[in-house]
Amino acid sequence: MLGWMTLCSILINGAAASLLFYELRKNREIYRVWQGEKLPGALLLYSVIMATMSVGLSLFITYFYSDNTFLFTLKRVFMLALLWPIAYTDFTAYRIPNLFIAAGLAARGAVFVAEFLWEREILLSYLLTELIASTVLFLVATLCTVIMKNSIGGGDRKLFIVMGLLLGLQGTWGAIFLSLIVSFIIAVALLATRKKSRKDAIPFGPALAAGTYLSIFLTGM
């Protein structure tokens, strides 16, 4: 299982990097990272570090949480691979592209087919918890937006749907809880150093990535 997961994780993170480069190149006027036709060194370094971390964490949870099925772990691998490109685009341009949302939904669809073929006996319970998690997250995020205007962006709400479908109830709550803690720490640090004011928007994508990585590392969920 470890060997197959290594291969899958490398391929998935490679695909995530390709999607990131495609998004940045297509919308270079938004992100302002391309210099002619040359790939920026800082972007390449970030991608290598984060892809390596994602693959490493995928292998860690495969080995140390071996009670989880291959497909259960594979959904976490997809989530890990999606979050680091999203963290980059959200940090640089306050933007979570629909391209990544569509990729997450496509990944869940592919895993659904595999679950139907090989894990049919537990498929219904998985789907139930995932649909509940997605619905609750989306509704809560929408309510927060109504109460506090512009507190949560549309991209974040769509990302919560993908998170719920890939992590289910088991993994979503821990990831969101730790993400909120990380977001609070980041906000306090930015305010204390006067890099942001209380009126400025603070991207949630990087905190969400950090919190989810930490949650999956600690729980395997």
C-alpha positions as CSV (number, residue, x, y, z in Angstrom):
1,M,0.0,0.0,0.0
2,L,2.8,2.4,0.8
3,G,4.4,2.0,-2.6
4,W,1.1,2.7,-4.4
5,M,0.4,5.6,-2.2
6,T,3.8,7.1,-2.9
7,L,3.2,6.9,-6.7
8,C,-0.3,8.3,-6.3
9,S,0.8,11.2,-4.1
10,I,3.7,12.1,-6.4
11,L,1.3,12.1,-9.5
12,I,-1.4,14.0,-7.7
13,N,1.0,16.7,-6.4
14,G,2.5,17.0,-9.8
15,A,-0.9,17.5,-11.3
16,A,-1.6,20.2,-8.6
17,A,1.6,22.0,-9.5
18,S,0.6,21.9,-13.2
19,L,-2.8,23.4,-12.4
20,L,-1.1,26.2,-10.3
21,F,1.3,27.1,-13.1
22,Y,-1.5,27.0,-15.6
23,E,-3.7,29.3,-13.5
24,L,-0.8,31.8,-12.8
25,R,0.3,31.9,-16.4
26,K,-3.3,32.3,-17.7
27,N,-4.0,35.1,-15.3
28,R,-0.6,36.7,-15.0
29,E,-2.0,40.2,-14.9
30,I,-3.7,39.2,-11.6
31,Y,-0.9,37.4,-9.9
32,R,2.0,39.3,-11.4
33,V,4.5,36.5,-10.9
34,W,5.7,35.7,-14.5
35,Q,8.7,37.4,-16.0
36,G,8.4,36.9,-19.7
37,E,8.5,33.1,-20.3
38,K,10.6,32.3,-17.3
39,L,9.1,30.5,-14.3
40,P,9.9,32.6,-11.2
41,G,12.5,30.9,-8.9
42,A,10.5,31.7,-5.7
43,L,7.4,30.0,-7.1
44,L,9.4,27.0,-8.2
45,L,11.0,26.7,-4.8
46,Y,7.6,27.1,-3.0
47,S,6.1,24.4,-5.2
48,V,8.9,21.9,-4.6
49,I,8.9,22.5,-0.8
50,M,5.1,22.2,-0.5
51,A,4.8,19.2,-2.9
52,T,7.5,17.4,-1.0
53,M,5.7,18.2,2.3
54,S,2.4,17.0,0.9
55,V,3.9,13.7,-0.3
56,G,5.8,13.2,2.9
57,L,2.6,13.8,5.0
58,S,0.7,11.4,2.7
59,L,3.2,8.7,3.3
60,F,3.3,9.4,7.1
61,I,-0.5,8.9,7.5
62,T,-0.4,5.9,5.2
63,Y,2.2,4.2,7.4
64,F,1.1,5.4,10.9
65,Y,-2.6,5.2,10.4
66,S,-2.7,1.9,8.6
67,D,-6.2,1.1,9.8
68,N,-7.6,3.5,7.3
69,T,-8.4,2.1,3.9
70,F,-6.4,3.1,0.8
71,L,-9.3,5.1,-0.7
72,F,-10.0,6.8,2.6
73,T,-6.3,8.0,2.8
74,L,-6.4,8.9,-0.9
75,K,-9.1,11.5,-0.3
76,R,-6.8,13.1,2.2
77,V,-4.0,13.0,-0.3
78,F,-6.1,14.9,-2.8
79,M,-7.0,17.5,-0.1
80,L,-3.4,18.0,0.8
81,A,-2.4,18.4,-2.8
82,L,-5.1,21.0,-3.5
83,L,-4.5,23.2,-0.5
84,W,-0.9,24.3,-1.1
85,P,-1.7,25.8,-4.6
86,I,-4.9,27.4,-3.2
87,A,-2.8,28.9,-0.3
88,Y,-0.5,30.5,-2.8
89,T,-3.3,32.1,-5.0
90,D,-5.3,33.2,-2.0
91,F,-2.2,34.8,-0.4
92,T,-1.0,36.6,-3.5
93,A,-4.3,37.7,-5.0
94,Y,-7.1,36.9,-2.5
95,R,-8.4,34.4,-5.1
96,I,-9.4,30.7,-4.9
97,P,-9.8,29.8,-8.6
98,N,-12.7,27.7,-9.8
99,L,-10.1,25.5,-11.5
100,F,-9.1,24.0,-8.1
101,I,-12.6,23.6,-7.0
102,A,-13.5,21.7,-10.1
103,A,-10.3,19.6,-9.7
104,G,-11.4,18.7,-6.1
105,L,-14.9,17.7,-7.2
106,A,-13.5,15.7,-10.1
107,A,-11.1,13.9,-7.6
108,R,-14.0,13.1,-5.3
109,G,-16.0,11.8,-8.3
110,A,-13.1,9.5,-9.3
111,V,-12.8,8.1,-5.7
112,F,-16.5,7.6,-5.6
113,V,-16.3,5.3,-8.6
114,A,-13.5,3.3,-7.0
115,E,-15.5,3.2,-3.7
116,F,-18.5,1.9,-5.6
117,L,-16.4,-0.9,-7.1
118,W,-14.3,-1.9,-4.1
119,E,-15.8,-0.4,-0.9
120,R,-19.5,-0.5,-1.7
121,E,-20.4,-1.8,1.8
122,I,-19.2,1.4,3.5
123,L,-19.8,3.8,0.6
124,L,-23.2,5.0,2.0
125,S,-21.9,5.9,5.4
126,Y,-19.0,7.8,3.9
127,L,-21.3,9.8,1.5
128,L,-23.7,10.6,4.4
129,T,-21.0,12.1,6.6
130,E,-19.4,13.9,3.7
131,L,-22.6,15.5,2.5
132,I,-23.5,16.6,6.0
133,A,-20.1,18.1,6.5
134,S,-20.3,20.0,3.1
135,T,-23.8,21.3,3.8
136,V,-23.1,22.4,7.3
137,L,-19.8,24.1,6.4
138,F,-21.4,25.9,3.4
139,L,-24.4,27.1,5.4
140,V,-22.3,28.3,8.4
141,A,-20.0,30.2,6.0
142,T,-22.9,31.7,4.2
143,L,-24.5,32.8,7.5
144,C,-21.2,34.4,8.6
145,T,-21.1,36.3,5.3
146,V,-24.6,37.6,6.0
147,I,-23.8,38.6,9.5
148,M,-20.4,40.0,8.8
149,K,-20.1,41.3,5.2
150,N,-17.1,40.1,3.3
151,S,-15.9,37.9,6.2
152,I,-15.8,34.8,4.1
153,G,-15.4,34.9,0.3
154,G,-17.2,33.0,-2.3
155,G,-14.1,30.9,-3.0
156,D,-13.8,29.9,0.6
157,R,-17.4,28.7,0.7
158,K,-16.9,26.6,-2.4
159,L,-13.7,25.2,-1.0
160,F,-15.6,24.2,2.2
161,I,-17.8,22.1,0.0
162,V,-14.8,20.3,-1.4
163,M,-13.3,19.9,2.1
164,G,-16.5,18.3,3.4
165,L,-16.6,15.9,0.5
166,L,-13.0,14.8,0.8
167,L,-12.6,14.8,4.6
168,G,-16.1,14.1,5.9
169,L,-17.2,14.8,9.4
170,Q,-14.2,12.9,10.8
171,G,-11.6,15.2,9.4
172,T,-13.5,18.5,8.7
173,W,-14.0,19.7,12.3
174,G,-10.4,19.2,13.4
175,A,-9.2,20.9,10.3
176,I,-11.5,23.9,10.6
177,F,-10.8,24.3,14.4
178,L,-7.0,24.3,13.9
179,S,-7.3,26.6,10.9
180,L,-9.2,29.1,12.9
181,I,-6.4,29.0,15.6
182,V,-3.7,29.5,12.9
183,S,-5.8,32.3,11.3
184,F,-6.1,34.1,14.7
185,I,-2.4,33.8,15.3
186,I,-1.6,35.2,11.8
187,A,-4.1,38.0,12.3
188,V,-2.6,39.0,15.6
189,A,0.9,38.9,14.2
190,L,-0.1,41.1,11.2
191,L,-1.9,43.6,13.4
192,A,0.9,43.7,15.9
193,T,3.5,44.4,13.2
194,R,1.1,46.9,11.5
195,K,1.3,45.1,8.2
196,K,-2.5,44.9,8.3
197,S,-5.2,47.0,9.9
198,R,-8.5,45.8,11.3
199,K,-10.2,46.9,8.1
200,D,-7.9,44.9,5.8
201,A,-8.9,41.5,4.5
202,I,-6.7,38.6,5.6
203,P,-6.7,35.6,3.2
204,F,-7.9,32.4,4.9
205,G,-6.4,30.0,2.4
206,P,-2.9,29.8,4.0
207,A,-4.4,29.3,7.5
208,L,-6.8,26.7,6.1
209,A,-3.9,24.8,4.5
210,A,-1.8,24.9,7.7
211,G,-4.6,23.9,9.9
212,T,-5.7,21.0,7.7
213,Y,-2.1,19.7,7.3
214,L,-1.7,19.8,11.1
215,S,-5.1,18.1,11.7
216,I,-4.3,15.3,9.2
217,F,-0.8,14.9,10.8
218,L,-2.2,14.6,14.3
219,T,-5.3,12.4,13.6
220,G,-4.9,10.8,10.2
221,M,-8.3,12.2,9.3
